[in-house]
Amino acid sequence: MPPRRHPTRTCVACRTARPKRELLRVVRTPAGDVAVDPTGKAPGRGAYVCHDPACRPGEATRAALRRALEVPIPVALFGPAPAPGADTEEPHADHEGGS
């Protein structure tokens, strides 16, 4: 028996073909909403994006998704974009005037 073939999909941002399980599916539902589909089984038109940080959440990725899904893509689809240097700074508390 030949080995089982795994389905591959192409990232709309970087155009890299990868196994379907390694990509994140974004779907346009029949109602016209756009959502991230973690199961990969939601009804509607789908497009795939890598988990690579370079492929998300940039303007080029949103443009590629807009072309693939044929609808405007919400800015907050992947969550808020981190501010530059935000992951390297530690939060600090203001200790002035307290007892």
KEKOL-276251 format. One record per residue: residue number from 0; residue in one letter; y, x, z of N, C-alpha, C, O in turn. Coordinates in nm, 4 decimals, padded with zeros to 6 digits. Atoms other than C-alpha are relative to their C-alpha. Layout:
% residues N
NUM, a, Y, X, Z, Y, X, Z, Y, X, Z, Y, X, Z .
...
END
This chain:
% residues 99
0, m, -00.1168, 00.0845, 00.0000, 00.0000, 00.0000, 00.0000, 00.1244, 00.0900, 00.0000, 00.1332, 00.1820, 00.0813 .
1, p, -00.1203, -00.0837, 00.0059, 00.3409, 00.1485, -00.0959, 00.0882, -00.0219, 00.1233, 00.0839, -00.1288, 00.1841 .
2, p, -00.0871, 00.0163, -00.1169, 00.5961, 00.2110, 00.1814, 00.1037, -00.1101, -00.0249, 00.1468, -00.1333, -00.1378 .
3, r, -00.0953, 00.1105, 00.0102, 00.8329, -00.0753, 00.2535, 00.1391, 00.0531, -00.0343, 00.1845, 00.1520, 00.0234 .
4, r, -00.1347, -00.0390, 00.0389, 01.1729, -00.0484, 00.0874, 00.1006, -00.0765, 00.0851, 00.0852, -00.1965, 00.1078 .
5, h, -00.1035, 00.0618, -00.0809, 01.4794, -00.1172, 00.2999, 00.1189, -00.0336, -00.0891, 00.1569, 00.0468, -00.1743 .
6, p, -00.1139, 00.0370, 00.0841, 01.7721, -00.3070, 00.1455, 00.1196, 00.0914, 00.0265, 00.1467, 00.1287, 00.1407 .
7, t, -00.1206, -00.0821, -00.0138, 02.0822, -00.0986, 00.0801, 00.1208, -00.0813, -00.0440, 00.1106, -00.1702, -00.1286 .
8, r, -00.1270, 00.0626, 00.0347, 02.4443, -00.2103, 00.0603, 00.1039, 00.1107, -00.0108, 00.0819, 00.2218, 00.0373 .
9, t, -00.1053, -00.0976, 00.0204, 02.7654, -00.0318, -00.0332, 00.1220, -00.0363, 00.0818, 00.1654, -00.1515, 00.0810 .
10, c, -00.1229, 00.0192, -00.0767, 03.0663, 00.0097, 00.1961, 00.1136, -00.0235, -00.0993, 00.1289, 00.0529, -00.1946 .
11, v, -00.1103, 00.0294, 00.0915, 03.3703, -00.1485, 00.0266, 00.1120, 00.1017, 00.0108, 00.1916, 00.1149, -00.0822 .
12, a, -00.1086, -00.0960, -00.0200, 03.5993, 00.1216, 00.1685, -00.0316, 00.1358, -00.0624, 00.0471, 00.1868, -00.1422 .
13, c, 00.0321, -00.1353, 00.0475, 03.4202, 00.4524, 00.0944, -00.1006, 00.0006, -00.1150, -00.1276, 00.1060, -00.1725 .
14, r, 00.0950, 00.0156, 00.1109, 03.1691, 00.3213, -00.1658, -00.1289, 00.0791, 00.0208, -00.1930, 00.1191, -00.0764 .
15, t, 00.1238, -00.0698, -00.0315, 02.8778, 00.4931, 00.0117, -00.1117, -00.1022, 00.0179, -00.0960, -00.1985, 00.0930 .
16, a, 00.1153, 00.0881, -00.0149, 02.5391, 00.3228, -00.0232, -00.0784, 00.0429, 00.1236, -00.1132, 00.1600, 00.1387 .
17, r, 00.0750, -00.0272, -00.1233, 02.3586, 00.2974, 00.3112, -00.0963, -00.1160, 00.0241, -00.0813, -00.2229, -00.0352 .
18, p, 00.0861, 00.1136, -00.0368, 02.0776, 00.0889, 00.4589, 00.0839, -00.1120, 00.0616, 00.1797, -00.0873, 00.1349 .
19, k, -00.0755, 00.1180, -00.0438, 02.1993, -00.2619, 00.5333, 00.0242, -00.0009, 00.1511, 00.1316, -00.0412, 00.1957 .
20, r, -00.0114, 00.0002, -00.1463, 02.1379, -00.2196, 00.9089, 00.1055, 00.0964, 00.0524, 00.1510, 00.0818, 00.1659 .
21, e, -00.0989, -00.0981, -00.0428, 02.3822, 00.0734, 00.9236, 00.1436, -00.0434, -00.0298, 00.2377, 00.0292, 00.0023 .
22, l, -00.1325, 00.0477, 00.0381, 02.6759, -00.1334, 00.7956, 00.0381, -00.1253, 00.0774, -00.0480, -00.1970, 00.1284 .
23, l, -00.0535, 00.1190, -00.0657, 02.8962, -00.4028, 00.9466, 00.0353, -00.1012, -00.1082, 00.1061, -00.0680, -00.2033 .
24, r, -00.0275, 00.1029, 00.0999, 02.9105, -00.7296, 00.7520, 00.1219, -00.0819, 00.0413, 00.1333, -00.1272, 00.1552 .
25, v, -00.1155, 00.0873, -00.0170, 03.2375, -00.9161, 00.7155, -00.0224, -00.1165, -00.0948, -00.0545, -00.0956, -00.2118 .
26, v, 00.0351, 00.1175, 00.0788, 03.1964, -01.2727, 00.5906, 00.1186, -00.0954, -00.0126, 00.1967, -00.1141, 00.0807 .
27, r, -00.0913, 00.1123, 00.0209, 03.4169, -01.5400, 00.4379, -00.0857, -00.1252, 00.0081, -00.1711, -00.1493, -00.0772 .
28, t, 00.0817, 00.1187, -00.0224, 03.2733, -01.8626, 00.5711, 00.0303, -00.1067, -00.1050, 00.1326, -00.0982, -00.1730 .
29, p, -00.0285, 00.1083, 00.0932, 03.2457, -02.1775, 00.3586, 00.1311, -00.0726, 00.0320, 00.1917, -00.1331, -00.0565 .
30, a, -00.1275, 00.0621, -00.0377, 03.5480, -02.3064, 00.5543, 00.1194, 00.0873, -00.0379, 00.2336, 00.0423, -00.0287 .
31, g, -00.1067, -00.0889, 00.0418, 03.7494, -02.0047, 00.4316, 00.0465, 00.0973, 00.1067, 00.1379, 00.1760, 00.0824 .
32, d, -00.0352, -00.0936, -00.1063, 03.7699, -01.8175, 00.7627, -00.0669, 00.1345, -00.0260, -00.1704, 00.1415, -00.0922 .
33, v, 00.0575, -00.1338, 00.0110, 03.7057, -01.4425, 00.7784, -00.0405, 00.0449, 00.1389, 00.0377, 00.0357, 00.2334 .
34, a, 00.0506, -00.0429, -00.1304, 03.4905, -01.3056, 01.0598, -00.0982, 00.1147, -00.0166, -00.1580, 00.1326, -00.1227 .
35, v, 00.1028, -00.1037, -00.0041, 03.2742, -01.0102, 01.1538, -00.1332, -00.0697, 00.0291, -00.1412, -00.1547, 00.1178 .
36, d, 00.1312, 00.0621, -00.0142, 02.9064, -01.1057, 01.1228, -00.0998, 00.1026, 00.0537, -00.1617, 00.1748, -00.0246 .
37, p, 00.0907, -00.1013, -00.0557, 02.6994, -00.8942, 01.3659, -00.1470, -00.0233, -00.0353, -00.2252, 00.0718, -00.0352 .
38, t, 00.1398, 00.0277, 00.0324, 02.3730, -01.0696, 01.2679, -00.0329, 00.0284, -00.1462, -00.1488, 00.0525, -00.1799 .
39, g, 00.0236, -00.0197, 00.1424, 02.4168, -01.0242, 00.8925, -00.0605, -00.1207, -00.0681, -00.1065, -00.1114, -00.1819 .
40, k, 00.0654, 00.1190, 00.0545, 02.2903, -01.3779, 00.8386, 00.0904, -00.1215, -00.0110, 00.0438, -00.2286, -00.0499 .
41, a, -00.0913, 00.1140, 00.0046, 02.5997, -01.6001, 00.8562, 00.0182, -00.0465, -00.1443, 00.0203, 00.0354, -00.2362 .
42, p, -00.0197, 00.0491, 00.1363, 02.6506, -01.8272, 00.5556, 00.1389, 00.0369, -00.0503, 00.2351, 00.0415, 00.0264 .
43, g, -00.1276, -00.0312, 00.0616, 02.9256, -01.7332, 00.3154, -00.0076, 00.1287, -00.0797, -00.1119, 00.1938, -00.0868 .
44, r, -00.0082, -00.1211, 00.0812, 03.0390, -01.4481, 00.0947, 00.0215, 00.1197, 00.0915, 00.1115, 00.1174, 00.1755 .
45, g, -00.0074, -00.1147, -00.0890, 02.9882, -01.1104, 00.2607, 00.0381, 00.1283, -00.0705, 00.0176, 00.1445, -00.1908 .
46, a, -00.0304, -00.1360, 00.0447, 03.1127, -00.7554, 00.2235, -00.0343, 00.0924, 00.1160, -00.0347, 00.0503, 00.2317 .
47, y, 00.0479, -00.0928, -00.1016, 03.0019, -00.4454, 00.4104, 00.0963, 00.1165, 00.0196, 00.1571, 00.1654, -00.0756 .
48, v, -00.0856, -00.1119, -00.0368, 03.1966, -00.1731, 00.5933, -00.0804, 00.0931, 00.0900, -00.1571, 00.0469, 00.1745 .
49, c, 00.0671, -00.1001, -00.0834, 03.0665, 00.1524, 00.7489, 00.0469, -00.0103, 00.1452, 00.1533, -00.0650, 00.1740 .
50, h, -00.0408, -00.0148, -00.1391, 03.0735, 00.2100, 01.1224, 00.0858, 00.1248, 00.0173, 00.1381, 00.1499, 00.1259 .
51, d, -00.0814, -00.1209, -00.0028, 03.2553, 00.5338, 01.0360, 00.1455, -00.0367, 00.0287, 00.2013, -00.1221, -00.0402 .
52, p, -00.1393, 00.0324, -00.0332, 03.6032, 00.5271, 01.1982, 00.0958, 00.0193, -00.1170, 00.2007, -00.0451, -00.1204 .
53, a, -00.0869, -00.0210, 00.1155, 03.7537, 00.6529, 00.8705, 00.0045, -00.1235, -00.0906, 00.1008, -00.1421, -00.1650 .
54, c, 00.0057, 00.1187, 00.0849, 03.6497, 00.3271, 00.7009, 00.0640, -00.1229, 00.0649, 00.0812, -00.2254, -00.0010 .
55, r, -00.0602, 00.1137, -00.0696, 03.8087, 00.0996, 00.9625, 00.1144, 00.0489, 00.0847, 00.1096, 00.1668, 00.1198 .
56, p, -00.0477, 00.1286, 00.0487, 04.0665, -00.0493, 01.0340, 00.1171, 00.0154, -00.0956, 00.2078, -00.0678, -00.0932 .
57, g, -00.1140, -00.0328, 00.0838, 04.2996, 00.1014, 00.7708, 00.0374, -00.1040, -00.1038, -00.0374, -00.1977, -00.1317 .
58, e, -00.0531, 00.0894, 00.1026, 04.5065, -00.0724, 00.5090, -00.0876, 00.0020, -00.1251, -00.1061, -00.1015, -00.1892 .
59, a, 00.0866, -00.0091, 00.1179, 04.2787, 00.0547, 00.2310, -00.1262, -00.0837, 00.0188, -00.1732, -00.1473, -00.0756 .
60, t, 00.1183, 00.0811, -00.0285, 03.9793, -00.1105, 00.3993, 00.0325, -00.1476, -00.0092, -00.0446, -00.2250, -00.0659 .
61, r, -00.0400, 00.1409, 00.0077, 04.1657, -00.4389, 00.4379, 00.0210, -00.0424, -00.1453, -00.0135, -00.1546, -00.1824 .
62, a, -00.0206, 00.0317, 00.1416, 04.2640, -00.4240, 00.0681, -00.1343, -00.0147, -00.0721, -00.1514, -00.1051, -00.1540 .
63, a, 00.1325, 00.0082, 00.0628, 03.9025, -00.3582, -00.0365, -00.0710, -00.1289, 00.0421, -00.1339, -00.1951, -00.0404 .
64, l, 00.0604, 00.1257, -00.0467, 03.7812, -00.6483, 00.1808, 00.0678, -00.1203, -00.0657, 00.0009, -00.2168, -00.1025 .
65, r, -00.0725, 00.1100, 00.0639, 04.0531, -00.8731, 00.0364, -00.0492, -00.0205, -00.1431, -00.0674, -00.1342, -00.1868 .
66, r, 00.0510, 00.0115, 00.1371, 03.9313, -00.7958, -00.3167, -00.1427, -00.0547, -00.0009, -00.1760, -00.1394, -00.0838 .
67, a, 00.1408, 00.0419, -00.0018, 03.5640, -00.8449, -00.2248, -00.0172, -00.1452, 00.0426, -00.0999, -00.2175, -00.0130 .
68, l, 00.0162, 00.1356, -00.0546, 03.6093, -01.1685, -00.0283, 00.0954, -00.1012, -00.0624, 00.0809, -00.2219, -00.0427 .
69, e, -00.0948, 00.0852, 00.0716, 03.8972, -01.3047, -00.2376, 00.0849, -00.0865, 00.0923, 00.1224, -00.1978, 00.0554 .
70, v, -00.0891, 00.0681, -00.0951, 04.1020, -01.4093, 00.0697, 00.0787, 00.1069, 00.0769, 00.0344, 00.2215, 00.0852 .
71, p, -00.0729, -00.0959, -00.0842, 04.3700, -01.2427, 00.2873, -00.0818, 00.0358, 00.1241, -00.1513, -00.0493, 00.1796 .
72, i, 00.0762, -00.0486, -00.1150, 04.2203, -01.0337, 00.5695, 00.0938, 00.0119, 00.1195, 00.1967, 00.0787, 00.1093 .
73, p, -00.0849, -00.0107, -00.1186, 04.3668, -01.0742, 00.9211, 00.0090, 00.1445, 00.0500, -00.0892, 00.2185, 00.0465 .
74, v, -00.0207, -00.1361, -00.0510, 04.5145, -00.7550, 01.0683, -00.0911, 00.0261, 00.1196, -00.1421, 00.1371, 00.1339 .
75, a, 00.0773, -00.0168, -00.1235, 04.3247, -00.8103, 01.3965, -00.1502, -00.0225, -00.0190, -00.2206, -00.0478, 00.0788 .
76, l, 00.1423, 00.0268, 00.0238, 03.9819, -00.8512, 01.2317, -00.0901, 00.0932, 00.0792, -00.1890, 00.0481, 00.1370 .
77, f, 00.0820, -00.0969, -00.0720, 03.8416, -00.5320, 01.3869, 00.0536, 00.0265, 00.1393, 00.0088, 00.1208, 00.2045 .
78, g, -00.0622, -00.0239, -00.1299, 04.0504, -00.5603, 01.7034, 00.1268, 00.0815, -00.0190, 00.1537, 00.1294, -00.1292 .
79, p, -00.1245, -00.0749, 00.0138, 04.3791, -00.3878, 01.7754, -00.0266, 00.1474, -00.0296, -00.1183, 00.2077, 00.0262 .
80, a, 00.0134, -00.1418, 00.0327, 04.4196, -00.0425, 01.6258, 00.0535, 00.0826, 00.1160, 00.1600, 00.0519, 00.1695 .
81, p, -00.0488, -00.0828, -00.1100, 04.4498, 00.2272, 01.8914, 00.1249, 00.0762, -00.0404, 00.1377, 00.1198, -00.1548 .
82, a, -00.1209, -00.0777, 00.0256, 04.7869, 00.3969, 01.9191, -00.0380, 00.1469, -00.0118, -00.1349, 00.1909, 00.0501 .
83, p, 00.0325, -00.1426, 00.0124, 04.7913, 00.7623, 01.8165, 00.0011, 00.0686, 00.1359, 00.0989, 00.0583, 00.2099 .
84, g, 00.0099, -00.0698, -00.1267, 04.6753, 00.9701, 02.1120, -00.0357, -00.0886, 00.1176, -00.0413, -00.0402, 00.2306 .
85, a, 00.0277, 00.0926, -00.1100, 04.5874, 00.6603, 02.3167, -00.1316, 00.0309, 00.0691, -00.1447, 00.0088, 00.1895 .
86, d, 00.1294, -00.0265, -00.0623, 04.2287, 00.7685, 02.3739, -00.0008, 00.1311, 00.0795, -00.0960, 00.1574, 00.1529 .
87, t, -00.0047, -00.1248, -00.0740, 04.3368, 01.1065, 02.5140, 00.0852, -00.0090, 00.1259, 00.0758, 00.0772, 00.2133 .
88, e, -00.0864, 00.0140, -00.1161, 04.5910, 00.9806, 02.7663, -00.0682, -00.0817, 00.1080, -00.1382, -00.1787, 00.0791 .
89, e, 00.0544, 00.0750, -00.1119, 04.4892, 00.8634, 03.1095, 00.1082, -00.0911, 00.0554, 00.2238, -00.0500, 00.0648 .
90, p, -00.1005, 00.0871, -00.0590, 04.6630, 00.5613, 03.2610, 00.0430, 00.0552, 00.1354, -00.0367, 00.1146, 00.2080 .
91, h, -00.0496, -00.0474, -00.1285, 04.8821, 00.6433, 03.5572, 00.0738, -00.1128, 00.0703, 00.1356, -00.1975, 00.0057 .
92, a, -00.0639, 00.1049, -00.0790, 05.0129, 00.4250, 03.8375, 00.1334, 00.0506, 00.0500, 00.1512, 00.1702, 00.0728 .
93, d, -00.1306, -00.0329, -00.0517, 05.3706, 00.4165, 03.9563, -00.0057, -00.0093, 00.1512, -00.0252, -00.1176, 00.2064 .
94, h, 00.0136, -00.0040, -00.1466, 05.3680, 00.5237, 04.3211, 00.1349, 00.0040, 00.0713, 00.1384, 00.0295, 00.1917 .
95, e, -00.1306, -00.0083, -00.0638, 05.7434, 00.5121, 04.3871, 00.0305, -00.1238, 00.0808, 00.0017, -00.2353, 00.0374 .
96, g, -00.0499, 00.1103, -00.0807, 05.8814, 00.2960, 04.6646, -00.1063, -00.0863, 00.0628, -00.0717, -00.1926, 00.1143 .
97, g, 00.1055, 00.0827, -00.0576, 05.5457, 00.1628, 04.7850, -00.0384, 00.0494, 00.1371, -00.0129, 00.1648, 00.1714 .
98, s, 00.0469, -00.0457, -00.1304, 05.3999, 00.1728, 05.1302, -00.1498, -00.0116, 00.0117, -00.2065, 00.0226, 00.1155 .
END
